[in-house]
Amino acid sequence: MNVLFIVDGSLSNPILFSQGIPHIQENSSKGVNYSVLSIENTNSVLPGTKTGDRYMDAVKELNGLAKVYTILFDLEKNVIQRKLRVFFWILLGTLKGIKVVKSDKINIVHARSNIPTLIALFIKLFTGAKVIYDNRGLVSDEIPPNRKMRIFLEKKLEEASFKYADAIVVVSRAFKEYLVSLNNKMKSYSSKIYVIENSFSPKRFKYSSELRDRQLNLHNLKGRFVVVYSGPAVRWQRFDLVLEVFKVFKKIKPESFLLIISYDTEMDIIVRKSGIMEQDYSIYNLSAMEVNNYLIMGDLGLIFRDERIRSKVCAPIKFGEYLASGLPILLMDKVGDSSDITRKFNVGVVFENEKDLFDRAIKEMIELTSQPDIKLRCRNAAEQDLSLSSSAQKYLSIYKELNEQ
């Protein structure tokens, strides 16, 4: 069985190290022959840069498991490519993809997100290959309301992808339920919509009290109450609320420390302006392989979201990574299926709104972190409901089903 995996943008995307490459590694050992197609800015693959080093790390991870094909764009020097980059991505991706499908005898094109899926559908038109639309969220819902033409185009693209893809993958049961509730047309696609949760890699994310103690000592955090936030300072992830909640933790537990993992270059300025003292926080820009060593120092992790539909259907990758690293989670309700898992295993505190958060949830979270078995309980929950092997097996089942059609 031969599969072309079309990356959503660059191989340097950190998400691929947890949600793309591990599945390729797992299923290549079960007989799937992968080819991987990515679209790269020329400067983003330069050695010695963060993106360039991550790109090379991805190539190394795939070495011997997949043929890697790269389309390069010089977006800094080529004005035409910069202004019409989406058009060129689609055109060159389609031409390259058709060539790869024919040369590598591809049966199935597995495309992550919208633009790669459009490329895959054009490839299908010329080759007959089956297409998996690996939907990572409703892009049309994430665009600012004033960009009406962009919203219109994205909605049309999503409609075509749902209609013509042979299989659709979504990240939560809540997402599937939302889609099929939209209209009768979406309801008719229900049988080809599969739920595959964002998972964690046991190879990359481990928990042990010895490793935790070693890391705490290394970073002079022994005796601190470490609150973890992983992500950017964007409004839809409510970083403003993260800072306010940390201040409450600090009042209740003066030894509290905010550990932030983020690529966001504006993060430090925002935290300083909030009034949090320099000795009470650190910000780390980490490679995918380093994240576990920092998460494991935490006493709890934070996941907040805004009220938009994308928050209700999403599946935060950090949810599984927090749990796998032994972190109980303070979580806003109705964030995909995360609330159900949290309640099922009692590995966090779920709150409904900000009043509930400040009146009840923070205090209950502090009590939960004091339970002696909580970290092992978190790890167990991740292994039972969010394992990489389970997600990879679900992808493999879809491959086999499409291959037999």
C-alpha positions as CSV (number, residue, x, y, z in Angstrom):
1,M,0.0,0.0,0.0
2,N,1.5,3.3,-1.1
3,V,0.5,6.6,0.4
4,L,1.4,10.2,-0.5
5,F,1.3,12.4,2.7
6,I,0.9,16.1,1.8
7,V,2.1,18.3,4.6
8,D,0.2,21.4,5.7
9,G,3.0,23.9,4.8
10,S,6.5,23.1,6.1
11,L,8.1,20.0,7.5
12,S,9.5,22.3,10.2
13,N,6.0,22.7,11.7
14,P,6.2,21.5,15.3
15,I,2.8,19.8,15.1
16,L,4.1,17.3,12.6
17,F,6.5,16.0,15.1
18,S,3.6,14.8,17.3
19,Q,0.7,14.3,14.9
20,G,2.2,13.4,11.5
21,I,5.7,11.9,11.6
22,P,5.0,9.5,14.5
23,H,2.0,8.0,12.6
24,I,4.2,7.6,9.5
25,Q,6.9,5.9,11.6
26,E,4.3,3.6,13.2
27,N,2.5,2.6,10.0
28,S,5.6,2.2,7.8
29,S,6.5,-0.7,10.1
30,K,3.2,-2.3,9.2
31,G,3.8,-2.2,5.5
32,V,2.7,1.2,4.4
33,N,5.1,2.8,1.9
34,Y,5.1,6.6,2.3
35,S,6.0,9.5,0.1
36,V,5.9,12.9,1.8
37,L,5.4,16.2,-0.1
38,S,6.1,19.6,1.6
39,I,6.1,23.2,0.5
40,E,9.0,25.3,1.9
41,N,10.1,28.9,2.0
42,T,13.7,28.8,0.8
43,N,14.9,30.7,3.9
44,S,13.0,28.3,6.3
45,V,15.3,25.4,5.3
46,L,18.6,27.1,5.8
47,P,20.9,25.2,8.2
48,G,21.6,27.0,11.5
49,T,18.2,28.6,11.7
50,K,15.4,27.2,14.1
51,T,13.1,26.3,11.2
52,G,16.0,25.0,9.1
53,D,17.2,22.7,12.0
54,R,13.6,21.5,12.6
55,Y,13.2,20.8,8.8
56,M,16.4,18.7,8.9
57,D,15.2,16.9,12.1
58,A,12.0,16.0,10.3
59,V,14.0,14.7,7.2
60,K,16.2,12.6,9.6
61,E,13.1,11.2,11.4
62,L,11.7,10.1,8.0
63,N,14.9,8.8,6.7
64,G,14.4,5.2,5.5
65,L,10.7,5.4,6.2
66,A,9.5,7.8,3.5
67,K,10.6,9.4,0.3
68,V,10.7,13.2,0.9
69,Y,9.8,15.6,-1.9
70,T,10.2,19.4,-1.3
71,I,8.9,22.3,-3.3
72,L,10.9,25.5,-2.6
73,F,9.6,29.1,-2.8
74,D,11.8,32.1,-2.5
75,L,9.2,34.4,-0.9
76,E,11.7,37.1,0.2
77,K,13.2,37.8,-3.2
78,N,10.4,36.7,-5.7
79,V,7.6,39.3,-5.4
80,I,5.3,37.3,-7.8
81,Q,5.7,34.1,-5.7
82,R,5.0,36.0,-2.5
83,K,1.9,37.8,-3.8
84,L,0.5,34.7,-5.5
85,R,1.9,32.0,-3.2
86,V,-1.3,30.1,-2.7
87,F,-1.9,29.9,-6.4
88,F,1.7,28.6,-6.9
89,W,1.4,26.2,-4.0
90,I,-1.7,24.6,-5.6
91,L,-0.3,24.6,-9.1
92,L,3.2,23.3,-8.4
93,G,1.9,21.0,-5.6
94,T,-0.6,19.4,-8.1
95,L,2.1,19.0,-10.8
96,K,4.6,17.5,-8.4
97,G,2.0,15.4,-6.7
98,I,0.8,13.9,-10.0
99,K,4.4,13.0,-10.9
100,V,5.0,11.4,-7.5
101,V,1.7,9.4,-7.6
102,K,2.7,8.0,-11.0
103,S,6.4,7.3,-10.2
104,D,5.7,5.9,-6.7
105,K,2.6,4.0,-7.7
106,I,0.5,5.8,-5.0
107,N,-2.9,4.5,-4.1
108,I,-4.0,7.0,-1.5
109,V,-3.2,10.7,-1.0
110,H,-3.4,11.7,2.7
111,A,-3.7,15.5,2.9
112,R,-3.5,17.6,6.1
113,S,-5.8,20.6,6.1
114,N,-7.5,22.6,3.4
115,I,-4.9,23.7,0.8
116,P,-3.2,20.2,0.7
117,T,-6.6,18.6,0.3
118,L,-7.4,20.9,-2.7
119,I,-4.0,19.8,-4.2
120,A,-5.0,16.1,-3.4
121,L,-8.4,16.5,-5.2
122,F,-6.7,17.9,-8.3
123,I,-4.3,14.9,-8.2
124,K,-7.3,12.6,-7.8
125,L,-8.9,14.2,-10.9
126,F,-5.9,13.2,-13.1
127,T,-4.8,9.9,-11.4
128,G,-7.8,8.4,-9.7
129,A,-6.0,8.1,-6.4
130,K,-8.2,8.0,-3.3
131,V,-8.1,11.1,-1.0
132,I,-8.2,11.5,2.8
133,Y,-9.1,15.0,3.9
134,D,-7.4,15.2,7.3
135,N,-9.3,18.2,8.6
136,R,-7.5,20.1,11.3
137,G,-10.3,22.6,12.1
138,L,-12.8,24.9,10.4
139,V,-10.4,27.4,8.8
140,S,-13.3,29.5,7.6
141,D,-14.4,30.1,11.2
142,E,-10.9,31.3,12.2
143,I,-10.7,34.2,9.7
144,P,-11.5,37.7,10.9
145,P,-15.1,38.6,10.0
146,N,-14.1,41.6,7.9
147,R,-12.3,39.3,5.4
148,K,-15.5,38.2,3.7
149,M,-14.0,37.1,0.4
150,R,-11.4,34.9,2.2
151,I,-14.2,33.4,4.3
152,F,-16.3,32.7,1.2
153,L,-13.4,31.0,-0.6
154,E,-12.5,28.9,2.4
155,K,-16.1,27.8,2.9
156,K,-16.3,26.7,-0.8
157,L,-13.0,24.8,-0.4
158,E,-14.3,23.1,2.7
159,E,-17.5,22.1,0.9
160,A,-15.6,20.7,-2.0
161,S,-13.3,18.8,0.3
162,F,-16.2,17.2,2.2
163,K,-18.0,16.3,-1.0
164,Y,-15.2,14.8,-3.1
165,A,-12.8,13.4,-0.5
166,D,-13.1,9.6,0.0
167,A,-12.5,9.8,3.7
168,I,-12.6,12.7,6.2
169,V,-10.7,12.7,9.5
170,V,-11.7,15.0,12.4
171,V,-10.1,15.3,15.8
172,S,-13.1,14.9,18.1
173,R,-16.5,13.3,18.4
174,A,-17.8,16.9,19.1
175,F,-16.4,17.9,15.7
176,K,-18.2,15.1,13.9
177,E,-21.4,15.8,15.7
178,Y,-21.2,19.5,14.8
179,L,-20.6,18.8,11.1
180,V,-23.4,16.3,10.7
181,S,-25.8,18.7,12.5
182,L,-25.1,21.5,10.0
183,N,-27.4,20.3,7.2
184,N,-28.7,17.2,5.4
185,K,-25.8,17.3,2.9
186,M,-23.2,17.1,5.7
187,K,-25.4,14.4,7.4
188,S,-25.1,12.3,4.2
189,Y,-21.2,12.3,4.6
190,S,-21.4,10.9,8.1
191,S,-20.3,7.4,7.1
192,K,-17.0,8.7,5.7
193,I,-16.2,10.9,8.6
194,Y,-13.8,9.2,11.1
195,V,-12.7,10.5,14.5
196,I,-9.0,10.2,15.2
197,E,-7.9,12.1,18.4
198,N,-4.6,14.0,18.6
199,S,-2.3,11.6,20.4
200,F,1.0,11.6,22.1
201,S,4.2,9.7,21.4
202,P,5.4,7.5,24.3
203,K,8.8,7.6,22.8
204,R,8.9,11.4,23.2
205,F,6.8,11.9,26.3
206,K,7.7,10.0,29.5
207,Y,7.0,10.4,33.1
208,S,9.1,9.4,36.1
209,S,9.6,11.1,39.5
210,E,13.3,10.7,39.1
211,L,13.3,12.6,35.8
212,R,11.1,15.3,37.3
213,D,13.3,15.8,40.3
214,R,16.4,16.0,38.1
215,Q,14.8,18.7,35.9
216,L,13.5,20.7,38.8
217,N,17.0,20.7,40.4
218,L,18.6,21.6,37.1
219,H,16.4,24.7,36.6
220,N,16.4,25.7,40.3
221,L,12.6,25.1,40.6
222,K,12.7,22.6,43.5
223,G,10.1,23.8,46.0
224,R,8.2,25.9,43.5
225,F,4.6,25.3,42.5
226,V,5.0,25.2,38.7
227,V,2.0,26.3,36.5
228,V,2.5,25.4,32.8
229,Y,1.1,27.1,29.7
230,S,2.1,25.9,26.3
231,G,1.1,27.9,23.2
232,P,1.1,31.4,21.7
233,A,-0.3,34.6,23.2
234,V,-3.3,34.6,21.0
235,R,-6.7,35.7,22.1
236,W,-8.6,32.5,21.2
237,Q,-6.3,30.6,23.6
238,R,-7.1,33.2,26.3
239,F,-3.5,34.0,27.3
240,D,-4.9,37.1,29.0
241,L,-6.8,34.7,31.3
242,V,-3.8,32.6,31.8
243,L,-1.9,35.6,33.3
244,E,-4.9,36.5,35.6
245,V,-5.2,32.9,36.8
246,F,-1.5,32.7,37.6
247,K,-1.8,35.8,39.8
248,V,-4.5,34.1,41.8
249,F,-2.3,31.0,42.2
250,K,0.5,33.3,43.3
251,K,-1.7,34.8,46.1
252,I,-2.7,31.4,47.4
253,K,0.7,29.8,46.9
254,P,3.5,32.4,47.0
255,E,5.9,29.8,45.6
256,S,4.0,29.6,42.3
257,F,6.1,29.9,39.1
258,L,4.8,30.3,35.6
259,L,6.6,28.1,33.0
260,I,5.7,29.0,29.4
261,I,6.6,27.0,26.3
262,S,6.1,29.1,23.2
263,Y,7.5,30.2,19.8
264,D,5.7,33.6,20.2
265,T,8.3,36.4,20.1
266,E,5.9,38.8,21.8
267,M,5.3,36.6,24.8
268,D,8.0,38.2,27.1
269,I,6.7,41.7,26.5
270,I,3.1,40.7,27.3
271,V,4.1,38.9,30.5
272,R,6.2,41.8,31.7
273,K,3.4,44.3,31.1
274,S,1.0,42.1,33.1
275,G,3.0,42.9,36.2
276,I,4.3,39.4,36.9
277,M,7.8,39.6,38.4
278,E,10.8,38.4,36.4
279,Q,11.8,35.8,39.0
280,D,8.3,34.2,38.8
281,Y,8.3,33.1,35.2
282,S,10.4,31.7,32.3
283,I,9.7,31.4,28.6
284,Y,11.2,28.6,26.5
285,N,11.3,28.2,22.7
286,L,11.9,24.5,22.4
287,S,12.4,21.8,19.8
288,A,9.9,19.0,19.7
289,M,12.3,16.7,21.4
290,E,12.9,19.1,24.4
291,V,9.2,19.7,25.3
292,N,8.8,16.7,27.7
293,N,11.8,17.7,29.8
294,Y,10.1,21.0,30.6
295,L,6.5,19.9,30.9
296,I,7.5,17.2,33.4
297,M,8.5,20.0,35.9
298,G,4.9,21.2,36.1
299,D,2.4,20.7,38.9
300,L,-0.5,21.5,36.5
301,G,-1.2,22.6,33.0
302,L,-3.7,25.3,31.7
303,I,-6.0,25.0,28.7
304,F,-8.4,27.9,28.1
305,R,-10.3,28.8,24.9
306,D,-12.7,31.5,23.7
307,E,-16.4,30.9,23.0
308,R,-16.2,30.3,19.2
309,I,-17.1,27.1,17.5
310,R,-13.5,26.1,16.8
311,S,-12.9,25.8,20.5
312,K,-15.9,23.5,21.0
313,V,-14.7,21.0,18.3
314,C,-10.9,21.2,18.7
315,A,-8.6,18.7,20.3
316,P,-5.6,20.5,21.8
317,I,-2.4,18.6,21.2
318,K,-1.0,19.8,24.5
319,F,-3.9,18.0,26.3
320,G,-2.4,14.6,25.7
321,E,1.2,15.9,26.2
322,Y,0.3,17.5,29.5
323,L,-1.2,14.2,30.8
324,A,1.6,12.1,29.4
325,S,4.1,14.2,31.3
326,G,2.1,13.8,34.5
327,L,0.3,17.2,34.6
328,P,-3.3,17.4,35.8
329,I,-5.2,20.1,33.8
330,L,-7.3,23.1,34.6
331,L,-9.6,23.1,31.6
332,M,-12.4,25.1,30.2
333,D,-15.5,23.0,29.5
334,K,-16.6,21.9,26.0
335,V,-13.2,22.0,24.5
336,G,-13.7,19.1,22.1
337,D,-13.7,15.7,23.9
338,S,-11.1,16.9,26.5
339,S,-13.6,17.6,29.2
340,D,-15.0,14.1,29.0
341,I,-11.6,12.5,29.4
342,T,-10.7,14.8,32.3
343,R,-13.8,13.8,34.2
344,K,-13.6,10.1,33.3
345,F,-10.1,9.7,34.8
346,N,-10.4,12.6,37.4
347,V,-7.2,14.2,36.1
348,G,-8.1,17.8,36.2
349,V,-10.8,20.4,37.0
350,V,-13.3,21.5,34.4
351,F,-14.9,24.9,34.7
352,E,-17.9,26.4,32.8
353,N,-17.1,30.1,32.8
354,E,-14.8,32.7,34.4
355,K,-16.9,33.1,37.5
356,D,-16.8,29.3,38.1
357,L,-13.0,29.4,37.5
358,F,-12.3,32.0,40.1
359,D,-15.0,30.9,42.6
360,R,-14.3,27.2,42.6
361,A,-12.0,25.7,40.1
362,I,-8.6,27.2,41.1
363,K,-9.0,26.0,44.7
364,E,-10.1,22.6,43.6
365,M,-7.1,22.4,41.3
366,I,-4.7,23.1,44.1
367,E,-6.3,20.3,46.2
368,L,-6.1,17.9,43.2
369,T,-2.4,18.5,42.7
370,S,-1.8,17.4,46.3
371,Q,-3.1,13.9,45.8
372,P,-0.2,11.5,45.9
373,D,-1.2,9.4,42.9
374,I,-2.3,12.3,40.6
375,K,0.7,12.3,38.2
376,L,0.6,8.5,37.6
377,R,-3.2,8.8,37.1
378,C,-2.6,11.5,34.4
379,R,0.0,9.3,32.7
380,N,-2.4,6.3,32.8
381,A,-5.3,8.4,31.3
382,A,-3.0,9.5,28.4
383,E,-2.0,5.9,27.7
384,Q,-5.5,4.6,27.7
385,D,-7.3,7.2,25.6
386,L,-4.7,9.1,23.7
387,S,-2.0,6.6,22.6
388,L,-0.1,7.0,19.4
389,S,-0.5,3.3,18.5
390,S,-4.3,3.6,18.7
391,S,-4.4,6.7,16.4
392,A,-2.0,5.1,13.9
393,Q,-4.1,2.0,13.8
394,K,-7.2,4.0,13.0
395,Y,-5.3,5.7,10.0
396,L,-4.1,2.3,8.9
397,S,-7.7,1.0,8.9
398,I,-8.8,3.9,6.7
399,Y,-5.9,3.2,4.3
400,K,-6.9,-0.5,4.0
401,E,-10.6,0.3,3.6
402,L,-9.8,2.8,0.7
403,N,-7.3,0.5,-0.8
404,E,-10.0,-2.2,-1.1
405,Q,-12.6,0.0,-2.7
